[in-house]
Amino acid sequence: MSTRPPAYQSMAAELRAQILAGVLKPGDRLPVEPELSAAHGVSRSTAREALRLLASQDLIATVRGVAGGSFVVTPRPEQVSEYLHASLNLLTVDTQITVDHLLETRELLEVHATGQAARHRTDDDLTGLRATLFDPWQLRPEEMYEPNKAFHTLLLRASGNPLLEVVARPVFQVLDERFLRRRAPGRFWHEIDHDHREIVARVAARDEAGAREAARAHLDRLRTTYLAINRTRSHAAGAISDAEGRPGRRPE
């Protein structure tokens, strides 16, 4: 027997459907609580809980004061990207998504984005990309993560398609945070530096095919490192399990 959801969840679902369908548009003010409760046949406390649920999902925002109320939020690409980042992290912890899944998805998105960057990049895009390049001899491994992250973010942005950045950036972040940030071997960053400079050269020359080729070669190199680190992590987890006589904890 199916159990009916609480009244506030049903009300929130109706309002969410209106927001997602565009009936309620970004910036629109929702009716006040007494009007909402009357329209949905629920108590004011139920209407209040429904609004809180929508606010927790970043669909509405409440403004206090005379001119305040509950308003449909204007979506921000970075907000969507952050949500995907958190969700992908949870799926990898639960092992529903493997390293291979992440790498395959990244290649599908980022190789195309690099080609588009070569076609659409501006001089400002190029300046930004060049500013992220670093000399591995002058930095410690832990100092190379942020410029590496900035390089790929700007490369996606230079594609001219904001949706590519929204979708691809969380995949990049999950891979890098779980594998590269603390575990990448020192020599690895010299290879990264070489690859990044090759990609920038192709993008600067507006060589779309060459940019795709350079991005694919870069990701192939990353795949070898990611998989090697993943094997090491798996062996370490197995060793903990054997030593303590209980299942090893999932990798961080």
MIDOSE-1310 file (N, C-alpha, C; in nm, 2 decimals, decimal comma, always signed):
residues 252
mstr	+0,09/-0,12/+0,00/+0,00/+0,00/+0,00/+0,09/+0,12/+0,00; +0,06/+0,22/-0,09/+0,14/+0,34/-0,10/+0,10/+0,44/+0,01; +0,19/+0,51/+0,06/+0,17/+0,61/+0,16/+0,17/+0,75/+0,10; +0,06/+0,82/+0,13/+0,06/+0,96/+0,07/+0,16/+1,05/+0,14
ppay	+0,23/+1,13/+0,06/+0,33/+1,22/+0,12/+0,26/+1,32/+0,21; +0,34/+1,38/+0,31/+0,28/+1,49/+0,39/+0,22/+1,60/+0,30; +0,13/+1,67/+0,36/+0,06/+1,78/+0,28/+0,16/+1,89/+0,23; +0,26/+1,92/+0,32/+0,35/+2,03/+0,28/+0,44/+1,98/+0,16
qsma	+0,47/+1,85/+0,15/+0,55/+1,80/+0,04/+0,46/+1,80/-0,09; +0,34/+1,77/-0,08/+0,25/+1,77/-0,20/+0,23/+1,92/-0,25; +0,22/+2,01/-0,16/+0,20/+2,15/-0,19/+0,33/+2,20/-0,26; +0,45/+2,17/-0,20/+0,58/+2,21/-0,25/+0,59/+2,15/-0,39
aelr	+0,55/+2,02/-0,41/+0,56/+1,96/-0,54/+0,48/+2,04/-0,65; +0,36/+2,08/-0,61/+0,28/+2,16/-0,71/+0,34/+2,29/-0,74; +0,40/+2,36/-0,64/+0,46/+2,49/-0,67/+0,59/+2,47/-0,75; +0,67/+2,36/-0,72/+0,79/+2,33/-0,79/+0,75/+2,30/-0,94
aqil	+0,65/+2,23/-0,97/+0,61/+2,20/-1,10/+0,58/+2,33/-1,18; +0,51/+2,42/-1,11/+0,48/+2,55/-1,18/+0,61/+2,63/-1,21; +0,70/+2,62/-1,12/+0,83/+2,70/-1,14/+0,91/+2,63/-1,26; +0,92/+2,50/-1,26/+0,99/+2,43/-1,36/+0,92/+2,44/-1,50
agvl	+0,79/+2,46/-1,50/+0,72/+2,47/-1,62/+0,72/+2,62/-1,67; +0,77/+2,71/-1,59/+0,77/+2,85/-1,63/+0,64/+2,93/-1,60; +0,55/+2,86/-1,54/+0,43/+2,93/-1,50/+0,46/+3,04/-1,40; +0,55/+3,00/-1,30/+0,61/+3,10/-1,21/+0,75/+3,12/-1,26
kpgd	+0,78/+3,25/-1,29/+0,91/+3,28/-1,36/+1,00/+3,34/-1,25; +1,14/+3,33/-1,28/+1,23/+3,40/-1,20/+1,20/+3,54/-1,17; +1,20/+3,58/-1,04/+1,16/+3,71/-1,00/+1,01/+3,73/-0,96; +0,93/+3,63/-0,99/+0,79/+3,64/-0,96/+0,77/+3,62/-0,81
rlpv	+0,68/+3,70/-0,75/+0,65/+3,69/-0,61/+0,53/+3,59/-0,59; +0,55/+3,49/-0,50/+0,45/+3,40/-0,47/+0,34/+3,46/-0,38; +0,22/+3,41/-0,38/+0,12/+3,47/-0,29/+0,16/+3,45/-0,14; +0,11/+3,54/-0,06/+0,15/+3,53/+0,08/+0,09/+3,40/+0,14
epel	+0,14/+3,36/+0,26/+0,10/+3,24/+0,33/-0,06/+3,22/+0,34; -0,13/+3,32/+0,38/-0,28/+3,30/+0,39/-0,34/+3,26/+0,26; -0,29/+3,33/+0,15/-0,35/+3,30/+0,02/-0,31/+3,17/-0,03; -0,18/+3,13/+0,00/-0,14/+2,99/-0,04/-0,21/+2,88/+0,03
saah	-0,23/+2,90/+0,16/-0,30/+2,80/+0,24/-0,45/+2,79/+0,19; -0,51/+2,90/+0,16/-0,65/+2,89/+0,11/-0,66/+2,83/-0,02; -0,57/+2,86/-0,11/-0,57/+2,81/-0,25/-0,54/+2,66/-0,25; -0,46/+2,61/-0,16/-0,42/+2,47/-0,15/-0,50/+2,39/-0,05
gvsr	-0,59/+2,45/+0,02/-0,67/+2,39/+0,12/-0,59/+2,33/+0,24; -0,49/+2,40/+0,28/-0,40/+2,35/+0,39/-0,39/+2,46/+0,50; -0,33/+2,43/+0,61/-0,31/+2,53/+0,71/-0,19/+2,62/+0,68; -0,18/+2,73/+0,75/-0,07/+2,82/+0,72/+0,06/+2,76/+0,76
star	+0,06/+2,68/+0,86/+0,19/+2,61/+0,90/+0,23/+2,52/+0,79; +0,14/+2,45/+0,72/+0,17/+2,36/+0,61/+0,23/+2,44/+0,50; +0,16/+2,55/+0,47/+0,21/+2,64/+0,36/+0,35/+2,69/+0,39; +0,38/+2,72/+0,52/+0,51/+2,77/+0,56/+0,62/+2,66/+0,54
ealr	+0,58/+2,54/+0,58/+0,68/+2,43/+0,56/+0,70/+2,40/+0,41; +0,60/+2,42/+0,33/+0,62/+2,40/+0,18/+0,72/+2,50/+0,13; +0,70/+2,62/+0,17/+0,79/+2,73/+0,13/+0,94/+2,71/+0,18; +0,95/+2,66/+0,30/+1,08/+2,63/+0,35/+1,15/+2,52/+0,27
llas	+1,07/+2,42/+0,23/+1,13/+2,31/+0,15/+1,17/+2,36/+0,01; +1,09/+2,45/-0,05/+1,13/+2,51/-0,18/+1,26/+2,59/-0,16; +1,27/+2,67/-0,05/+1,39/+2,75/-0,03/+1,51/+2,66/-0,01; +1,50/+2,55/+0,06/+1,61/+2,46/+0,08/+1,66/+2,40/-0,05
qdli	+1,57/+2,39/-0,15/+1,61/+2,35/-0,29/+1,65/+2,46/-0,38; +1,67/+2,58/-0,32/+1,71/+2,70/-0,39/+1,62/+2,73/-0,51; +1,49/+2,71/-0,49/+1,39/+2,74/-0,60/+1,33/+2,88/-0,56; +1,32/+2,91/-0,44/+1,27/+3,04/-0,40/+1,36/+3,10/-0,29
atvr	+1,34/+3,23/-0,27/+1,42/+3,30/-0,17/+1,32/+3,39/-0,09; +1,33/+3,40/+0,04/+1,24/+3,49/+0,12/+1,31/+3,61/+0,16; +1,24/+3,72/+0,13/+1,29/+3,86/+0,16/+1,20/+3,92/+0,27; +1,26/+3,97/+0,38/+1,19/+4,03/+0,49/+1,16/+4,17/+0,46
gvag	+1,06/+4,23/+0,53/+1,03/+4,37/+0,52/+0,89/+4,39/+0,45; +0,86/+4,52/+0,44/+0,73/+4,56/+0,38/+0,72/+4,51/+0,24; +0,83/+4,53/+0,16/+0,83/+4,49/+0,02/+0,88/+4,34/+0,00; +0,88/+4,27/+0,11/+0,94/+4,13/+0,10/+0,83/+4,03/+0,06
gsfv	+0,87/+3,91/+0,08/+0,79/+3,79/+0,04/+0,87/+3,68/-0,01; +0,81/+3,58/-0,07/+0,89/+3,47/-0,13/+0,89/+3,49/-0,28; +1,01/+3,48/-0,34/+1,03/+3,51/-0,48/+1,10/+3,39/-0,55; +1,06/+3,36/-0,67/+1,13/+3,26/-0,75/+1,27/+3,31/-0,78
vtpr	+1,37/+3,23/-0,75/+1,50/+3,27/-0,77/+1,54/+3,27/-0,92; +1,64/+3,36/-0,95/+1,70/+3,36/-1,08/+1,81/+3,25/-1,08; +1,80/+3,15/-1,17/+1,90/+3,04/-1,16/+2,04/+3,09/-1,19; +2,14/+3,04/-1,12/+2,28/+3,08/-1,15/+2,36/+2,95/-1,19
peqv	+2,43/+2,96/-1,30/+2,50/+2,84/-1,35/+2,59/+2,78/-1,25; +2,66/+2,86/-1,17/+2,75/+2,80/-1,07/+2,68/+2,73/-0,96; +2,55/+2,77/-0,93/+2,47/+2,70/-0,83/+2,44/+2,56/-0,88; +2,40/+2,55/-1,01/+2,37/+2,42/-1,07/+2,50/+2,33/-1,07
seyl	+2,61/+2,39/-1,10/+2,74/+2,32/-1,11/+2,77/+2,26/-0,97; +2,75/+2,35/-0,86/+2,78/+2,31/-0,73/+2,69/+2,19/-0,68; +2,57/+2,19/-0,72/+2,48/+2,08/-0,69/+2,52/+1,95/-0,76; +2,56/+1,96/-0,88/+2,61/+1,84/-0,96/+2,74/+1,79/-0,89
hasl	+2,82/+1,88/-0,85/+2,95/+1,84/-0,79/+2,92/+1,76/-0,66; +2,83/+1,81/-0,58/+2,80/+1,74/-0,45/+2,74/+1,60/-0,48; +2,65/+1,60/-0,58/+2,58/+1,47/-0,61/+2,67/+1,37/-0,67; +2,77/+1,41/-0,76/+2,86/+1,32/-0,82/+2,95/+1,27/-0,71
nllt	+2,99/+1,35/-0,61/+3,08/+1,30/-0,50/+3,01/+1,19/-0,42; +2,88/+1,21/-0,40/+2,80/+1,11/-0,32/+2,79/+0,98/-0,40; +2,77/+0,99/-0,53/+2,76/+0,87/-0,62/+2,90/+0,79/-0,62; +3,01/+0,87/-0,62/+3,14/+0,80/-0,63/+3,17/+0,73/-0,50
vdtq	+3,13/+0,79/-0,38/+3,15/+0,73/-0,25/+3,07/+0,60/-0,24; +2,95/+0,61/-0,30/+2,86/+0,49/-0,30/+2,90/+0,39/-0,41; +3,00/+0,42/-0,49/+3,05/+0,33/-0,59/+2,95/+0,31/-0,71; +2,85/+0,39/-0,72/+2,76/+0,38/-0,83/+2,83/+0,44/-0,96
itvd	+2,92/+0,53/-0,94/+3,00/+0,59/-1,05/+3,14/+0,56/-1,03; +3,21/+0,50/-1,13/+3,35/+0,46/-1,12/+3,44/+0,56/-1,18; +3,57/+0,54/-1,16/+3,66/+0,63/-1,22/+3,65/+0,63/-1,37; +3,63/+0,51/-1,43/+3,61/+0,50/-1,57/+3,49/+0,58/-1,62
hlle	+3,38/+0,57/-1,55/+3,26/+0,65/-1,59/+3,29/+0,80/-1,59; +3,36/+0,85/-1,49/+3,40/+0,99/-1,48/+3,49/+1,03/-1,60; +3,59/+0,94/-1,62/+3,69/+0,97/-1,73/+3,62/+0,97/-1,87; +3,53/+0,88/-1,89/+3,46/+0,87/-2,02/+3,38/+1,00/-2,04
trel	+3,30/+1,04/-1,93/+3,22/+1,16/-1,94/+3,30/+1,28/-1,97; +3,41/+1,29/-1,90/+3,50/+1,41/-1,91/+3,55/+1,42/-2,05; +3,59/+1,30/-2,11/+3,64/+1,31/-2,25/+3,54/+1,35/-2,35; +3,41/+1,30/-2,33/+3,31/+1,34/-2,42/+3,28/+1,49/-2,42
levh	+3,29/+1,55/-2,30/+3,26/+1,69/-2,29/+3,38/+1,78/-2,32; +3,50/+1,74/-2,26/+3,61/+1,84/-2,27/+3,68/+1,84/-2,40; +3,69/+1,73/-2,47/+3,75/+1,73/-2,60/+3,67/+1,82/-2,69; +3,54/+1,81/-2,69/+3,46/+1,89/-2,77/+3,47/+2,04/-2,73
atgq	+3,47/+2,06/-2,60/+3,48/+2,20/-2,55/+3,61/+2,27/-2,59; +3,72/+2,19/-2,60/+3,85/+2,25/-2,64/+3,85/+2,29/-2,78; +3,79/+2,20/-2,87/+3,77/+2,24/-3,01/+3,69/+2,37/-3,02; +3,58/+2,38/-2,95/+3,50/+2,50/-2,95/+3,57/+2,62/-2,90
aarh	+3,66/+2,60/-2,80/+3,74/+2,71/-2,75/+3,83/+2,76/-2,86; +3,89/+2,67/-2,94/+3,98/+2,72/-3,05/+3,90/+2,80/-3,15; +3,77/+2,77/-3,17/+3,69/+2,84/-3,27/+3,64/+2,97/-3,21; +3,60/+2,97/-3,08/+3,53/+3,09/-3,03/+3,61/+3,18/-2,94
rtdd	+3,73/+3,14/-2,90/+3,81/+3,21/-2,79/+3,83/+3,36/-2,83; +3,83/+3,44/-2,73/+3,86/+3,58/-2,74/+4,01/+3,60/-2,70; +4,06/+3,72/-2,72/+4,19/+3,76/-2,67/+4,19/+3,75/-2,52; +4,09/+3,79/-2,45/+4,08/+3,78/-2,30/+4,08/+3,64/-2,26
dltg	+4,01/+3,55/-2,33/+4,02/+3,41/-2,29/+4,16/+3,36/-2,30; +4,23/+3,39/-2,40/+4,37/+3,35/-2,42/+4,46/+3,40/-2,31; +4,44/+3,53/-2,28/+4,52/+3,59/-2,17/+4,50/+3,51/-2,04; +4,37/+3,48/-2,01/+4,34/+3,41/-1,89/+4,40/+3,27/-1,89
lrat	+4,39/+3,20/-2,00/+4,45/+3,07/-2,00/+4,60/+3,07/-1,98; +4,67/+3,17/-2,04/+4,82/+3,18/-2,03/+4,85/+3,21/-1,89; +4,77/+3,29/-1,82/+4,80/+3,33/-1,68/+4,79/+3,21/-1,58; +4,73/+3,10/-1,62/+4,72/+2,98/-1,54/+4,84/+2,89/-1,55
lfdp	+4,92/+2,91/-1,66/+5,03/+2,82/-1,68/+5,14/+2,84/-1,57; +5,21/+2,74/-1,53/+5,30/+2,74/-1,42/+5,42/+2,66/-1,45; +5,53/+2,70/-1,38/+5,66/+2,62/-1,39/+5,66/+2,52/-1,28; +5,65/+2,39/-1,31/+5,65/+2,29/-1,20/+5,78/+2,29/-1,12
wqlr	+5,89/+2,34/-1,17/+6,01/+2,35/-1,09/+6,00/+2,45/-0,98; +5,91/+2,55/-0,99/+5,91/+2,66/-0,90/+5,80/+2,64/-0,79; +5,71/+2,54/-0,81/+5,60/+2,52/-0,71/+5,60/+2,39/-0,65; +5,55/+2,38/-0,53/+5,53/+2,25/-0,46/+5,41/+2,18/-0,53
peem	+5,40/+2,05/-0,52/+5,29/+1,98/-0,58/+5,15/+2,03/-0,53; +5,14/+2,06/-0,40/+5,01/+2,11/-0,35/+4,97/+2,25/-0,40; +5,07/+2,32/-0,46/+5,04/+2,45/-0,51/+5,00/+2,45/-0,65; +5,00/+2,34/-0,72/+4,97/+2,33/-0,86/+4,82/+2,30/-0,88
yepn	+4,75/+2,26/-0,78/+4,61/+2,22/-0,80/+4,52/+2,33/-0,85; +4,53/+2,45/-0,78/+4,45/+2,56/-0,81/+4,47/+2,62/-0,95; +4,59/+2,64/-1,00/+4,61/+2,68/-1,14/+4,56/+2,58/-1,24; +4,58/+2,45/-1,20/+4,53/+2,35/-1,29/+4,38/+2,35/-1,30
kafh	+4,31/+2,37/-1,19/+4,17/+2,38/-1,19/+4,12/+2,51/-1,27; +4,19/+2,62/-1,25/+4,16/+2,74/-1,32/+4,17/+2,72/-1,47; +4,28/+2,65/-1,51/+4,30/+2,63/-1,66/+4,18/+2,56/-1,72; +4,14/+2,45/-1,66/+4,03/+2,38/-1,72/+3,89/+2,45/-1,71
tlll	+3,87/+2,53/-1,61/+3,75/+2,61/-1,60/+3,75/+2,72/-1,71; +3,86/+2,79/-1,73/+3,87/+2,89/-1,83/+3,86/+2,83/-1,97; +3,91/+2,71/-1,99/+3,90/+2,64/-2,12/+3,76/+2,61/-2,15; +3,69/+2,56/-2,06/+3,54/+2,53/-2,08/+3,47/+2,66/-2,11
rasg	+3,50/+2,77/-2,03/+3,43/+2,89/-2,05/+3,46/+2,95/-2,19; +3,58/+2,93/-2,24/+3,62/+2,98/-2,37/+3,54/+2,91/-2,48; +3,48/+2,80/-2,46/+3,40/+2,73/-2,56/+3,29/+2,81/-2,61; +3,24/+2,91/-2,53/+3,13/+2,99/-2,57/+2,99/+2,92/-2,53
npll	+2,99/+2,80/-2,48/+2,87/+2,73/-2,44/+2,87/+2,72/-2,29; +2,79/+2,80/-2,22/+2,79/+2,80/-2,07/+2,75/+2,67/-2,01; +2,67/+2,59/-2,09/+2,62/+2,47/-2,04/+2,73/+2,36/-2,03; +2,83/+2,37/-2,12/+2,94/+2,28/-2,11/+3,02/+2,30/-1,98
evva	+3,04/+2,43/-1,94/+3,11/+2,45/-1,81/+3,03/+2,40/-1,70; +2,90/+2,42/-1,70/+2,81/+2,38/-1,59/+2,82/+2,23/-1,57; +2,82/+2,15/-1,68/+2,81/+2,01/-1,67/+2,95/+1,94/-1,65; +3,05/+2,00/-1,72/+3,18/+1,94/-1,72/+3,27/+1,97/-1,60
rpvf	+3,25/+2,09/-1,55/+3,33/+2,13/-1,43/+3,32/+2,04/-1,31; +3,19/+2,00/-1,27/+3,18/+1,91/-1,16/+3,25/+1,77/-1,18; +3,25/+1,72/-1,30/+3,32/+1,60/-1,33/+3,47/+1,62/-1,31; +3,53/+1,73/-1,36/+3,67/+1,76/-1,34/+3,70/+1,77/-1,19
qvld	+3,62/+1,84/-1,12/+3,64/+1,87/-0,98/+3,65/+1,74/-0,89; +3,55/+1,65/-0,92/+3,55/+1,52/-0,85/+3,67/+1,44/-0,87; +3,71/+1,43/-1,00/+3,83/+1,35/-1,03/+3,96/+1,42/-0,96; +3,97/+1,55/-0,97/+4,09/+1,61/-0,92/+4,10/+1,61/-0,77
erfl	+3,98/+1,64/-0,71/+3,98/+1,64/-0,56/+4,00/+1,50/-0,50; +3,95/+1,40/-0,56/+3,97/+1,27/-0,51/+4,10/+1,20/-0,54; +4,16/+1,25/-0,65/+4,28/+1,17/-0,69/+4,41/+1,26/-0,70; +4,40/+1,38/-0,76/+4,52/+1,46/-0,79/+4,56/+1,55/-0,67
rrra	+4,47/+1,60/-0,60/+4,50/+1,71/-0,50/+4,61/+1,67/-0,41; +4,61/+1,55/-0,36/+4,71/+1,51/-0,26/+4,79/+1,39/-0,30; +4,76/+1,33/-0,41/+4,82/+1,20/-0,44/+4,90/+1,19/-0,57; +4,89/+1,29/-0,66/+4,96/+1,29/-0,79/+5,11/+1,29/-0,77
pgrf	+5,18/+1,21/-0,84/+5,33/+1,21/-0,83/+5,39/+1,34/-0,88; +5,50/+1,38/-0,83/+5,56/+1,51/-0,87/+5,59/+1,52/-1,02; +5,63/+1,41/-1,09/+5,66/+1,42/-1,23/+5,54/+1,44/-1,31; +5,42/+1,40/-1,25/+5,30/+1,42/-1,32/+5,27/+1,56/-1,36
whei	+5,31/+1,66/-1,27/+5,28/+1,80/-1,30/+5,36/+1,85/-1,42; +5,48/+1,80/-1,44/+5,56/+1,84/-1,55/+5,49/+1,80/-1,68; +5,43/+1,68/-1,68/+5,35/+1,64/-1,80/+5,23/+1,72/-1,82; +5,16/+1,76/-1,71/+5,05/+1,85/-1,72/+5,09/+1,98/-1,78
dhdh	+5,20/+2,04/-1,73/+5,25/+2,17/-1,78/+5,27/+2,16/-1,93; +5,33/+2,05/-1,98/+5,36/+2,04/-2,12/+5,23/+2,03/-2,20; +5,13/+1,95/-2,15/+5,00/+1,94/-2,22/+4,92/+2,07/-2,22; +4,92/+2,14/-2,11/+4,85/+2,27/-2,11/+4,91/+2,37/-2,21
reiv	+5,04/+2,37/-2,22/+5,10/+2,47/-2,31/+5,07/+2,43/-2,46; +5,06/+2,30/-2,48/+5,03/+2,25/-2,62/+4,88/+2,29/-2,65; +4,79/+2,27/-2,55/+4,65/+2,31/-2,58/+4,64/+2,46/-2,60; +4,71/+2,54/-2,52/+4,70/+2,68/-2,54/+4,75/+2,72/-2,67
arva	+4,86/+2,66/-2,72/+4,91/+2,69/-2,85/+4,81/+2,66/-2,96; +4,74/+2,55/-2,95/+4,64/+2,52/-3,05/+4,52/+2,61/-3,05; +4,48/+2,64/-2,93/+4,37/+2,73/-2,91/+4,40/+2,87/-2,97; +4,52/+2,92/-2,94/+4,57/+3,05/-2,98/+4,57/+3,05/-3,14
arde	+4,61/+2,94/-3,20/+4,62/+2,93/-3,35/+4,48/+2,91/-3,41; +4,38/+2,90/-3,33/+4,24/+2,86/-3,37/+4,24/+2,73/-3,45; +4,32/+2,64/-3,41/+4,34/+2,51/-3,47/+4,24/+2,42/-3,40; +4,12/+2,41/-3,45/+4,01/+2,33/-3,38/+4,05/+2,18/-3,38
agar	+4,09/+2,13/-3,49/+4,12/+1,98/-3,49/+4,24/+1,95/-3,40; +4,34/+2,04/-3,41/+4,46/+2,02/-3,33/+4,43/+2,04/-3,18; +4,34/+2,13/-3,15/+4,30/+2,15/-3,01/+4,23/+2,03/-2,95; +4,15/+1,97/-3,03/+4,08/+1,84/-2,99/+4,18/+1,73/-2,97
eaar	+4,27/+1,72/-3,06/+4,38/+1,62/-3,05/+4,46/+1,64/-2,93; +4,50/+1,76/-2,90/+4,58/+1,79/-2,78/+4,50/+1,76/-2,65; +4,37/+1,79/-2,65/+4,29/+1,76/-2,53/+4,28/+1,61/-2,51; +4,26/+1,54/-2,62/+4,24/+1,40/-2,61/+4,37/+1,33/-2,56
ahld	+4,48/+1,38/-2,61/+4,61/+1,32/-2,56/+4,63/+1,35/-2,41; +4,59/+1,47/-2,37/+4,60/+1,51/-2,23/+4,52/+1,42/-2,14; +4,40/+1,40/-2,18/+4,31/+1,31/-2,10/+4,35/+1,17/-2,10; +4,41/+1,12/-2,21/+4,47/+0,99/-2,21/+4,58/+0,97/-2,11
rlrt	+4,66/+1,08/-2,10/+4,77/+1,07/-2,00/+4,71/+1,08/-1,86; +4,61/+1,16/-1,84/+4,54/+1,16/-1,71/+4,48/+1,03/-1,67; +4,42/+0,96/-1,77/+4,36/+0,83/-1,74/+4,46/+0,73/-1,68; +4,58/+0,73/-1,73/+4,68/+0,64/-1,68/+4,71/+0,67/-1,53
tyla	+4,72/+0,80/-1,50/+4,75/+0,84/-1,36/+4,64/+0,81/-1,27; +4,52/+0,85/-1,31/+4,40/+0,83/-1,23/+4,38/+0,68/-1,19; +4,39/+0,60/-1,29/+4,37/+0,45/-1,27/+4,48/+0,39/-1,18; +4,60/+0,44/-1,19/+4,71/+0,39/-1,11/+4,68/+0,44/-0,96
inrt	+4,64/+0,56/-0,94/+4,61/+0,61/-0,81/+4,49/+0,53/-0,75; +4,39/+0,50/-0,83/+4,27/+0,43/-0,79/+4,31/+0,29/-0,74; +4,40/+0,22/-0,82/+4,45/+0,09/-0,78/+4,52/+0,09/-0,65; +4,60/+0,19/-0,63/+4,67/+0,21/-0,50/+4,58/+0,23/-0,38
rsha	+4,48/+0,31/-0,41/+4,37/+0,34/-0,30/+4,30/+0,21/-0,27; +4,26/+0,13/-0,37/+4,19/+0,01/-0,35/+4,27/-0,09/-0,27; +4,40/-0,11/-0,31/+4,49/-0,20/-0,24/+4,50/-0,16/-0,09; +4,51/-0,03/-0,07/+4,53/+0,02/+0,07/+4,40/-0,01/+0,15
agai	+4,28/+0,01/+0,09/+4,16/-0,02/+0,16/+4,15/-0,17/+0,19; +4,19/-0,25/+0,10/+4,19/-0,40/+0,12/+4,29/-0,44/+0,23; +4,40/-0,37/+0,24/+4,50/-0,40/+0,34/+4,44/-0,37/+0,48; +4,37/-0,25/+0,49/+4,31/-0,22/+0,62/+4,20/-0,32/+0,66
sdae	+4,13/-0,37/+0,56/+4,03/-0,47/+0,59/+4,09/-0,60/+0,64; +4,20/-0,64/+0,57/+4,26/-0,77/+0,62/+4,33/-0,75/+0,76; +4,39/-0,64/+0,78/+4,45/-0,62/+0,91/+4,36/-0,61/+1,03; +4,24/-0,55/+1,00/+4,15/-0,52/+1,11/+4,04/-0,62/+1,12
grpg	+4,03/-0,71/+1,02/+3,93/-0,82/+1,02/+3,79/-0,77/+1,00; +3,78/-0,65/+0,93/+3,65/-0,60/+0,90/+3,66/-0,53/+0,76; +3,54/-0,50/+0,70/+3,55/-0,44/+0,56/+3,63/-0,31/+0,57; +3,71/-0,28/+0,47/+3,78/-0,16/+0,46/+3,69/-0,04/+0,44
rrpe	+3,72/+0,07/+0,49/+3,64/+0,19/+0,47/+3,65/+0,23/+0,32; +3,54/+0,30/+0,28/+3,55/+0,35/+0,14/+3,65/+0,46/+0,13; +3,71/+0,47/+0,01/+3,81/+0,58/+0,00/+3,75/+0,72/+0,02; +3,83/+0,81/+0,06/+3,79/+0,95/+0,08/+3,76/+1,01/-0,05
